[in-house]
Amino acid sequence: MTDWGALYKEHVVDVSALASDLTDDELATVVPATPAWTVREVLAHLAGGASDAVTGRMDGAPGPEWTSRHVGERARLPVAEVVDELRSRQDAVAESVVGNPAPALVWNIVVHHADLHEALDRPMLAEPLWRPVVDALAPRLAPAVVESVPAYEVFRAAFSRRSRRQMQAWGTGLSDEELDDMCIFGPREDDQPVPA
């Protein structure tokens, strides 16, 4: 079984390192996977979601009011302060996910970390950082997808990070409805950046 707490901490380390080198222009980059947010706001979401979860401030979670509140509270803070908050919550988050086969907070940081890499035209995340999520999702996915589509693309599509057109290009023979059903947050029409 995956040690989700350890995986979460690995992402916190990597996201912290990524954030420390970003320019103001990069922080202002709109993230295509979450077009209402910039890179800075995705970082605010990661810190805010973790803080809210460990302090029990979950009114409206996981809906837009909840995310808007914690992003808004942090969007103008210095990035170093936001990252410090994220790091300060990592042990509590890691403890909270022990024994959970599908820990939302861990999957959230994995998905948004990949969002940041794609938005900033960075290399694809190292496979050990996202593969456990694909492995956990695989039993729920169509065999035609799991067997014939690159695992990274399955990971991104499962979290609605690939457009219907991008998924059709896989050539799996699945219908639009079947492809749409694999998208946890529903289908999307806007093509997303794909790492080289």
C-alpha positions in Angstrom: 0.0 0.0 0.0 1.2 3.5 -0.8 2.5 5.6 2.0 0.4 8.6 1.1 1.8 10.7 3.9 5.4 10.3 2.6 4.2 11.1 -0.9 2.5 14.2 0.3 5.7 15.3 2.0 7.7 14.7 -1.2 5.4 17.0 -3.1 5.6 19.7 -0.4 9.4 19.6 -0.7 9.2 19.8 -4.6 6.5 22.5 -4.6 8.5 24.6 -2.1 11.6 24.3 -4.2 9.7 25.2 -7.4 8.0 28.2 -5.7 11.3 29.6 -4.4 12.7 30.2 -7.9 9.6 31.8 -9.6 9.6 35.3 -11.0 6.8 37.7 -10.6 5.8 37.0 -14.2 5.7 33.3 -13.5 3.7 33.7 -10.4 1.2 35.7 -12.4 0.9 33.0 -15.1 -2.6 31.7 -15.5 -2.8 27.9 -14.9 -4.7 26.4 -17.9 -6.0 23.5 -15.8 -7.5 25.9 -13.3 -8.0 29.0 -15.5 -9.5 31.1 -12.7 -6.2 30.9 -10.8 -2.6 32.0 -11.4 0.4 30.1 -10.2 0.4 32.2 -7.1 -3.2 31.3 -6.4 -2.6 27.6 -6.9 0.1 27.9 -4.2 -2.4 29.7 -2.0 -4.9 26.9 -2.5 -2.3 24.2 -1.6 -1.4 26.0 1.6 -5.0 27.0 2.4 -6.5 23.6 1.8 -3.9 21.9 4.0 -4.4 24.5 6.8 -8.1 24.3 6.7 -8.1 20.5 6.8 -5.8 20.2 9.8 -7.6 23.0 11.7 -11.1 21.8 10.9 -12.1 24.9 8.9 -14.0 23.0 6.3 -17.2 24.9 5.9 -18.2 24.6 2.2 -15.5 22.1 1.4 -14.7 21.1 -1.2 -16.8 23.7 -3.1 -15.9 27.0 -4.7 -16.8 29.1 -1.6 -14.3 27.1 0.5 -11.5 27.4 -2.1 -12.3 31.1 -2.8 -12.0 31.9 0.8 -8.6 30.3 1.5 -7.1 31.4 -1.8 -8.3 35.0 -1.2 -6.8 35.0 2.3 -3.4 34.1 0.9 -3.2 35.4 -2.7 -1.5 38.7 -1.7 0.9 37.2 0.9 4.5 36.8 0.0 5.1 33.4 -1.6 7.7 32.5 1.0 5.0 32.9 3.7 2.5 30.8 1.8 5.2 28.1 1.3 6.1 28.2 5.0 2.5 27.6 5.9 2.3 24.7 3.5 5.4 23.2 5.1 4.2 23.8 8.6 1.1 21.6 8.0 2.8 18.7 6.2 3.3 16.5 9.3 -0.4 16.9 10.4 -1.6 16.2 6.8 0.6 13.1 6.6 -0.7 11.8 9.9 -4.3 12.5 8.8 -4.1 10.3 5.7 -2.8 7.1 7.3 -4.9 4.2 6.1 -7.0 6.3 3.7 -7.0 4.5 0.2 -8.0 7.7 -1.6 -6.7 10.7 0.4 -8.1 13.9 -1.2 -5.4 16.2 0.2 -2.6 14.1 -1.2 -4.2 13.7 -4.6 -4.9 17.4 -4.6 -1.2 18.4 -4.2 -0.2 15.7 -6.8 -2.6 17.1 -9.4 -1.9 20.8 -8.8 1.9 20.1 -8.7 1.5 18.7 -12.2 -0.7 21.7 -13.2 2.1 24.0 -12.2 4.7 22.1 -14.2 2.4 22.2 -17.3 1.5 25.9 -16.9 5.2 26.9 -16.5 6.4 24.6 -19.3 8.5 22.6 -17.0 9.3 18.9 -17.5 6.8 16.3 -16.5 6.8 15.3 -12.8 9.0 12.3 -12.0 6.9 9.1 -12.3 7.1 8.1 -8.6 5.3 11.4 -7.7 2.2 10.6 -9.7 2.2 6.9 -10.4 0.6 5.8 -7.1 -2.5 7.9 -7.9 -2.9 6.2 -11.3 -2.4 2.8 -9.7 -5.1 3.6 -7.1 -7.5 4.8 -9.8 -6.8 2.0 -12.3 -9.5 -0.4 -11.1 -12.2 2.2 -11.8 -11.0 3.0 -15.3 -11.8 1.3 -18.6 -9.3 -1.4 -19.4 -8.9 0.1 -22.9 -7.5 3.2 -21.3 -5.3 1.6 -18.7 -3.8 -0.9 -21.2 -3.2 1.5 -24.2 -2.8 5.0 -23.0 0.4 6.4 -21.4 -0.1 6.3 -17.6 0.7 10.1 -17.2 -2.1 10.9 -19.7 -4.5 8.6 -17.8 -3.5 10.5 -14.6 -4.1 13.9 -16.1 -7.4 12.9 -17.8 -8.8 11.3 -14.7 -8.6 14.7 -13.0 -10.1 16.5 -16.0 -6.8 17.8 -17.2 -7.2 16.7 -20.8 -9.9 17.9 -23.2 -12.3 15.6 -24.9 -10.4 16.1 -28.1 -7.1 15.2 -26.5 -8.7 12.0 -25.1 -10.3 11.1 -28.4 -6.8 11.3 -30.0 -5.8 8.3 -27.9 -7.7 6.1 -30.3 -9.1 3.8 -27.6 -12.4 3.3 -29.4 -14.3 4.5 -26.3 -17.3 6.8 -26.8 -17.3 10.4 -25.8 -19.6 9.4 -22.9 -17.2 6.7 -21.7 -14.2 9.2 -21.9 -16.2 11.9 -20.1 -17.1 9.4 -17.3 -13.4 8.9 -16.5 -13.0 12.6 -15.7 -13.6 13.2 -12.0 -14.4 16.8 -12.4 -16.3 16.3 -15.7 -15.3 16.8 -19.3 -13.5 19.8 -20.5 -13.3 21.3 -24.0 -10.1 23.4 -23.8 -6.9 21.6 -24.8 -4.3 21.4 -22.0 -0.5 21.7 -22.2 1.3 18.4 -22.5 4.8 18.1 -21.2 7.4 17.2 -23.9 
